[in-house]
Amino acid sequence: LMDSHLPHRRAVEVELADQLIRLFDYAGEHGLDIGGAFVEKLEYNRTREDHTDAARRGAHGKKF
């Protein structure tokens, strides 16, 4: 479905954007560095065996 407020966007995209806004508002309110943690977590995940393409394609691999 397309969003009623942003008709050029799918509703799921707009709802996820709303969730991000709430998350970043919460982080700002509590002095949390989500941006820094996000970058560090992406780098860490790049080293994880269960995050490789081969592991994700496995029977019990992470799908996303």
TORMAR-163034 format. One line per field, with one value per atom (N, C-alpha, C, O, CB): residue in one letter; residue number from 1; atom name; z, x, y. Coordinates in steps of 0.02 Angstrom, whole numbers, plus 32768, in hexadecimal, padded with zeros to 4 digits. Glycine has a CB too. Example, Ala and Ser with C-alpha at 12.3 -4.5 7.8 and 13.67 -1.06 7.14 Angstrom:
2
type a / a / a / a / a / s / s / s / s / s
seq 1 / 1 / 1 / 1 / 1 / 2 / 2 / 2 / 2 / 2
atom N / CA / C / O / CB / N / CA / C / O / CB
zz 8186 / 8186 / 8186 / 81A7 / 81C4 / 8162 / 8165 / 818A / 8192 / 811E
xx 8294 / 8267 / 8294 / 82C8 / 8235 / 8282 / 82AC / 8285 / 829E / 82C0
yy 7EE4 / 7F1F / 7F5B / 7F5A / 7F20 / 7F90 / 7FCB / 8002 / 8039 / 7FE2
//
This chain:
64
type l / l / l / l / l / m / m / m / m / m / d / d / d / d / d / s / s / s / s / s / h / h / h / h / h / l / l / l / l / l / p / p / p / p / p / h / h / h / h / h / r / r / r / r / r / r / r / r / r / r / a / a / a / a / a / v / v / v / v / v / e / e / e / e / e / v / v / v / v / v / e / e / e / e / e / l / l / l / l / l / a / a / a / a / a / d / d / d / d / d / q / q / q / q / q / l / l / l / l / l / i / i / i / i / i / r / r / r / r / r / l / l / l / l / l / f / f / f / f / f / d / d / d / d / d / y / y / y / y / y / a / a / a / a / a / g / g / g / g / g / e / e / e / e / e / h / h / h / h / h / g / g / g / g / g / l / l / l / l / l / d / d / d / d / d / i / i / i / i / i / g / g / g / g / g / g / g / g / g / g / a / a / a / a / a / f / f / f / f / f / v / v / v / v / v / e / e / e / e / e / k / k / k / k / k / l / l / l / l / l / e / e / e / e / e / y / y / y / y / y / n / n / n / n / n / r / r / r / r / r / t / t / t / t / t / r / r / r / r / r / e / e / e / e / e / d / d / d / d / d / h / h / h / h / h / t / t / t / t / t / d / d / d / d / d / a / a / a / a / a / a / a / a / a / a / r / r / r / r / r / r / r / r / r / r / g / g / g / g / g / a / a / a / a / a / h / h / h / h / h / g / g / g / g / g / k / k / k / k / k / k / k / k / k / k / f / f / f / f / f
seq 1 / 1 / 1 / 1 / 1 / 2 / 2 / 2 / 2 / 2 / 3 / 3 / 3 / 3 / 3 / 4 / 4 / 4 / 4 / 4 / 5 / 5 / 5 / 5 / 5 / 6 / 6 / 6 / 6 / 6 / 7 / 7 / 7 / 7 / 7 / 8 / 8 / 8 / 8 / 8 / 9 / 9 / 9 / 9 / 9 / 10 / 10 / 10 / 10 / 10 / 11 / 11 / 11 / 11 / 11 / 12 / 12 / 12 / 12 / 12 / 13 / 13 / 13 / 13 / 13 / 14 / 14 / 14 / 14 / 14 / 15 / 15 / 15 / 15 / 15 / 16 / 16 / 16 / 16 / 16 / 17 / 17 / 17 / 17 / 17 / 18 / 18 / 18 / 18 / 18 / 19 / 19 / 19 / 19 / 19 / 20 / 20 / 20 / 20 / 20 / 21 / 21 / 21 / 21 / 21 / 22 / 22 / 22 / 22 / 22 / 23 / 23 / 23 / 23 / 23 / 24 / 24 / 24 / 24 / 24 / 25 / 25 / 25 / 25 / 25 / 26 / 26 / 26 / 26 / 26 / 27 / 27 / 27 / 27 / 27 / 28 / 28 / 28 / 28 / 28 / 29 / 29 / 29 / 29 / 29 / 30 / 30 / 30 / 30 / 30 / 31 / 31 / 31 / 31 / 31 / 32 / 32 / 32 / 32 / 32 / 33 / 33 / 33 / 33 / 33 / 34 / 34 / 34 / 34 / 34 / 35 / 35 / 35 / 35 / 35 / 36 / 36 / 36 / 36 / 36 / 37 / 37 / 37 / 37 / 37 / 38 / 38 / 38 / 38 / 38 / 39 / 39 / 39 / 39 / 39 / 40 / 40 / 40 / 40 / 40 / 41 / 41 / 41 / 41 / 41 / 42 / 42 / 42 / 42 / 42 / 43 / 43 / 43 / 43 / 43 / 44 / 44 / 44 / 44 / 44 / 45 / 45 / 45 / 45 / 45 / 46 / 46 / 46 / 46 / 46 / 47 / 47 / 47 / 47 / 47 / 48 / 48 / 48 / 48 / 48 / 49 / 49 / 49 / 49 / 49 / 50 / 50 / 50 / 50 / 50 / 51 / 51 / 51 / 51 / 51 / 52 / 52 / 52 / 52 / 52 / 53 / 53 / 53 / 53 / 53 / 54 / 54 / 54 / 54 / 54 / 55 / 55 / 55 / 55 / 55 / 56 / 56 / 56 / 56 / 56 / 57 / 57 / 57 / 57 / 57 / 58 / 58 / 58 / 58 / 58 / 59 / 59 / 59 / 59 / 59 / 60 / 60 / 60 / 60 / 60 / 61 / 61 / 61 / 61 / 61 / 62 / 62 / 62 / 62 / 62 / 63 / 63 / 63 / 63 / 63 / 64 / 64 / 64 / 64 / 64
atom N / CA / C / O / CB / N / CA / C / O / CB / N / CA / C / O / CB / N / CA / C / O / CB / N / CA / C / O / CB / N / CA / C / O / CB / N / CA / C / O / CB / N / CA / C / O / CB / N / CA / C / O / CB / N / CA / C / O / CB / N / CA / C / O / CB / N / CA / C / O / CB / N / CA / C / O / CB / N / CA / C / O / CB / N / CA / C / O / CB / N / CA / C / O / CB / N / CA / C / O / CB / N / CA / C / O / CB / N / CA / C / O / CB / N / CA / C / O / CB / N / CA / C / O / CB / N / CA / C / O / CB / N / CA / C / O / CB / N / CA / C / O / CB / N / CA / C / O / CB / N / CA / C / O / CB / N / CA / C / O / CB / N / CA / C / O / CB / N / CA / C / O / CB / N / CA / C / O / CB / N / CA / C / O / CB / N / CA / C / O / CB / N / CA / C / O / CB / N / CA / C / O / CB / N / CA / C / O / CB / N / CA / C / O / CB / N / CA / C / O / CB / N / CA / C / O / CB / N / CA / C / O / CB / N / CA / C / O / CB / N / CA / C / O / CB / N / CA / C / O / CB / N / CA / C / O / CB / N / CA / C / O / CB / N / CA / C / O / CB / N / CA / C / O / CB / N / CA / C / O / CB / N / CA / C / O / CB / N / CA / C / O / CB / N / CA / C / O / CB / N / CA / C / O / CB / N / CA / C / O / CB / N / CA / C / O / CB / N / CA / C / O / CB / N / CA / C / O / CB / N / CA / C / O / CB / N / CA / C / O / CB / N / CA / C / O / CB / N / CA / C / O / CB / N / CA / C / O / CB / N / CA / C / O / CB / N / CA / C / O / CB / N / CA / C / O / CB / N / CA / C / O / CB
zz 8000 / 8000 / 8000 / 801B / 803D / 7FE1 / 7FE1 / 801E / 8036 / 7F9F / 8036 / 8070 / 805F / 8028 / 808D / 808C / 807F / 8085 / 8065 / 80AF / 80AD / 80B5 / 8082 / 806C / 80FB / 8071 / 803F / 8009 / 8008 / 8060 / 7FDB / 7FAC / 7F7B / 7F5A / 7F85 / 7F76 / 7F4C / 7F71 / 7F54 / 7F32 / 7FB1 / 7FDB / 7FF0 / 7FFA / 8019 / 7FF7 / 8013 / 805D / 8080 / 8007 / 8076 / 80BC / 80EB / 811F / 80CA / 80DB / 8107 / 810E / 8145 / 80EB / 80DA / 80DE / 810E / 8137 / 8099 / 8108 / 8132 / 817B / 81A8 / 8119 / 8187 / 81CC / 81EB / 8225 / 81CE / 81C4 / 81DD / 81EA / 821B / 81AB / 81C0 / 81CC / 820D / 8232 / 8190 / 821A / 8259 / 8295 / 82C8 / 825B / 828F / 82C5 / 82D0 / 8309 / 82B7 / 8299 / 82A0 / 82C3 / 82ED / 825B / 82B1 / 82D0 / 831B / 8342 / 82B1 / 832F / 8377 / 8399 / 83D1 / 8380 / 8379 / 8395 / 839E / 83D3 / 8367 / 836B / 8370 / 83A3 / 83C5 / 832C / 83A8 / 83DC / 8421 / 844D / 83D5 / 842C / 846C / 847B / 84B3 / 846B / 844A / 8454 / 8466 / 8493 / 8415 / 8443 / 8452 / 8497 / 84BB / 841F / 84AB / 84EE / 8525 / 855B / 84F5 / 8517 / 854A / 853E / 855F / 854B / 8510 / 8505 / 84E9 / 84F9 / 8544 / 84C1 / 84A5 / 845F / 8437 / 84A1 / 8452 / 8411 / 83E4 / 83D9 / 8419 / 83CB / 83A0 / 835F / 8346 / 8391 / 8343 / 8304 / 830C / 82E2 / 82ED / 8341 / 834E / 835A / 8341 / 8388 / 8382 / 8390 / 8351 / 8348 / 83C6 / 8326 / 82E7 / 82BB / 82A1 / 82C1 / 82B3 / 828A / 82A7 / 8283 / 8284 / 82E9 / 8309 / 8302 / 82F6 / 8353 / 8308 / 8302 / 82BB / 82B2 / 8317 / 8289 / 8244 / 8238 / 8219 / 8213 / 8252 / 824B / 826E / 8253 / 8267 / 82AA / 82CF / 82A9 / 82A3 / 8315 / 8290 / 826C / 822D / 8217 / 825A / 8210 / 81D4 / 81E4 / 81B6 / 81B7 / 8223 / 8237 / 824E / 825C / 826E / 8252 / 826D / 8237 / 8200 / 828B / 8248 / 8219 / 8206 / 81CD / 8237 / 8237 / 8229 / 81FF / 81EE / 826A / 81EF / 81C5 / 817E / 8156 / 81E5 / 816D / 8129 / 80FB / 8112 / 8126 / 80BA / 808A / 808D / 808B / 8043 / 8093 / 8095 / 80D3 / 80CE / 8096 / 810C / 8149 / 8145 / 815D / 8186 / 8127 / 8121 / 80F2 / 80FC / 8106 / 80C1 / 8092 / 80B0 / 8095 / 8052 / 80E9 / 8109 / 8123 / 8125 / 8141 / 8137 / 814D / 8187 / 818A / 8161 / 81B4 / 81EE / 81EF / 8224 / 822E / 81B5 / 81B0 / 81BB / 81B2 / 816C / 81D0 / 81DA / 8196 / 8166 / 81FD / 8191 / 8152 / 8143 / 8109 / 8150 / 8175 / 816C / 81A8 / 81AB / 815E
xx 802A / 8000 / 802C / 8063 / 7FD1 / 8012 / 8035 / 801F / 7FE6 / 8029 / 804B / 803C / 800B / 800E / 807D / 7FDE / 7FAD / 7FCA / 7FB1 / 7F72 / 7FFF / 801D / 8055 / 8060 / 8039 / 8078 / 80AE / 809D / 80B8 / 80F5 / 8070 / 8055 / 8088 / 807A / 801F / 80C3 / 80F7 / 8120 / 814D / 8124 / 8111 / 8135 / 8107 / 80CB / 8152 / 8124 / 80FE / 80F2 / 811D / 8124 / 80B9 / 80A7 / 80DA / 80E9 / 8061 / 80F3 / 8124 / 8163 / 8180 / 8136 / 8179 / 81B3 / 81A6 / 81D1 / 81C6 / 816C / 815B / 8154 / 8169 / 811A / 8136 / 812F / 8173 / 817F / 8103 / 81A0 / 81E4 / 8209 / 822E / 820C / 81FF / 821D / 8202 / 8228 / 820F / 81C2 / 81A5 / 81C6 / 81D4 / 815A / 81D3 / 81F4 / 823B / 8251 / 81F6 / 825E / 82A1 / 82A0 / 82CA / 82C2 / 8270 / 8269 / 8260 / 8280 / 822E / 8234 / 8228 / 8267 / 8277 / 81EE / 828A / 82C7 / 82FC / 831B / 82E1 / 8306 / 8338 / 8324 / 834F / 8344 / 82E4 / 82CC / 82DC / 82F3 / 8281 / 82CE / 82DC / 8327 / 833B / 82C4 / 8350 / 8399 / 83B1 / 83DA / 83BD / 8397 / 83AB / 8397 / 83BD / 838D / 835B / 8341 / 836C / 8373 / 82F9 / 8389 / 83B1 / 83FC / 8423 / 839C / 8411 / 8458 / 847D / 84B7 / 8479 / 845B / 8478 / 8494 / 8476 / 8444 / 84CE / 84EF / 84DD / 8506 / 853C / 84A0 / 848A / 84B1 / 84C0 / 843F / 84C1 / 84E7 / 852A / 853D / 84F1 / 854E / 858F / 8588 / 85B0 / 85B0 / 8556 / 854B / 8538 / 854D / 8515 / 8511 / 84FC / 8539 / 853F / 84CB / 8565 / 85A1 / 85CC / 85E4 / 85C9 / 85D7 / 8600 / 85E1 / 8605 / 860A / 859F / 857E / 8582 / 858B / 8535 / 857B / 8583 / 85C9 / 85D1 / 8576 / 85FB / 8640 / 864A / 8669 / 8672 / 862F / 8634 / 8612 / 862E / 8615 / 85D6 / 85B1 / 85D4 / 85CB / 856C / 85FD / 8623 / 8654 / 8669 / 8649 / 8666 / 8696 / 8675 / 8697 / 86C3 / 8633 / 860F / 8603 / 85EC / 85CD / 8613 / 860A / 85C1 / 85B1 / 8625 / 8594 / 854C / 852E / 84F3 / 8525 / 8556 / 853E / 8559 / 854F / 8551 / 857B / 8594 / 855B / 8528 / 85CE / 8563 / 8530 / 8522 / 84E9 / 8545 / 8558 / 8550 / 8528 / 84FC / 8594 / 8536 / 8513 / 84CA / 849E / 8534 / 84BD / 8477 / 844E / 8412 / 8475 / 846E / 844B / 843E / 8418 / 8473 / 845F / 8457 / 8411 / 83E8 / 8489 / 8402 / 83C0 / 83A6 / 836B / 83BF / 83D2 / 83BD / 83DE / 83E6 / 83CE / 83F2 / 8414 / 83E5 / 83A8 / 8435 / 8404 / 83DE / 83C5 / 83EC / 8409 / 8387 / 836A / 8372 / 8371 / 8322 / 837A / 8386 / 83A8 / 83B7 / 8346
yy 7FC4 / 8000 / 803E / 803F / 8000 / 8072 / 80B2 / 80DA / 80D3 / 80D8 / 8106 / 812F / 8166 / 8182 / 814C / 8176 / 81AA / 81F1 / 821F / 81A3 / 81FA / 823C / 8248 / 8281 / 8243 / 8213 / 8217 / 81E4 / 81AD / 8208 / 81F6 / 81C4 / 81A7 / 8175 / 81E4 / 81C4 / 81A8 / 8174 / 8155 / 81E0 / 8169 / 8138 / 8100 / 810A / 815B / 80C5 / 808D / 809A / 80B6 / 8049 / 8085 / 8090 / 8071 / 808E / 8073 / 8037 / 8016 / 8041 / 8044 / 7FD0 / 8062 / 808E / 80C8 / 80D9 / 80AA / 80E5 / 811F / 810A / 812F / 8140 / 80D0 / 80B8 / 80AA / 80B9 / 8079 / 808C / 807F / 80C1 / 80C6 / 8055 / 80F2 / 8134 / 8152 / 8170 / 8163 / 814A / 8162 / 8140 / 8160 / 8156 / 8100 / 80DC / 80F6 / 80FD / 8091 / 8104 / 8120 / 8164 / 8173 / 8126 / 818D / 81CF / 81C8 / 81EA / 81F6 / 819B / 818F / 8175 / 818A / 815E / 8148 / 812B / 8161 / 8165 / 80F4 / 818B / 81C0 / 81F5 / 8210 / 81E0 / 8203 / 8231 / 8216 / 823A / 823E / 81D6 / 81B5 / 81B9 / 81CA / 816C / 81A8 / 81A8 / 81EE / 81F7 / 818F / 8221 / 8265 / 827A / 829B / 8294 / 8268 / 8278 / 825A / 8277 / 8260 / 821F / 81FC / 8201 / 81DE / 81B3 / 822C / 8237 / 81FA / 81EF / 824B / 81D2 / 8195 / 81A3 / 81C6 / 815D / 8186 / 818E / 8154 / 8127 / 8194 / 8154 / 811D / 811A / 80E4 / 8123 / 8154 / 8155 / 8132 / 810A / 819C / 8142 / 8123 / 80D8 / 80B1 / 8144 / 80C5 / 807E / 8058 / 801F / 8076 / 8078 / 8059 / 804A / 8012 / 8087 / 807A / 8071 / 8039 / 800E / 80B3 / 803B / 8007 / 7FC2 / 7F91 / 8018 / 7FBE / 7F7D / 7F62 / 7F26 / 7F83 / 7F8D / 7F77 / 7F5B / 7F27 / 7FB1 / 7F7D / 7F65 / 7F22 / 7EF4 / 7F99 / 7F1C / 7EDD / 7EA4 / 7E6E / 7EE4 / 7EB1 / 7E7D / 7E66 / 7E2D / 7E97 / 7E91 / 7E7C / 7E44 / 7E21 / 7EB8 / 7E3A / 7E07 / 7DC6 / 7D95 / 7E21 / 7DC6 / 7D8C / 7D57 / 7D67 / 7DA3 / 7D1A / 7CE2 / 7CD9 / 7CCA / 7CA2 / 7CE3 / 7CD9 / 7D11 / 7D0F / 7CD2 / 7D44 / 7D7B / 7D77 / 7DA5 / 7DBD / 7D41 / 7D39 / 7D25 / 7D0B / 7D05 / 7D30 / 7D1D / 7CD2 / 7CBC / 7D30 / 7CAA / 7C61 / 7C4C / 7C21 / 7C3F / 7C6A / 7C58 / 7C6D / 7C4A / 7C78 / 7CA6 / 7CBD / 7C90 / 7C89 / 7D06 / 7C72 / 7C46 / 7C01 / 7BD9 / 7C3F / 7BF2 / 7BB0 / 7BA6 / 7BD4 / 7BA9 / 7B68 / 7B55 / 7B80 / 7B90 / 7B0C / 7B91 / 7BB8 / 7BFD / 7C1C / 7B93 / 7C15 / 7C55 / 7C90 / 7C8C / 7C5C / 7CC7 / 7D05 / 7D1D / 7D1F / 7D3D / 7D2F / 7D42 / 7D8C / 7D9F / 7D2F / 7DB6 / 7DFD / 7E19 / 7E54 / 7E23
//
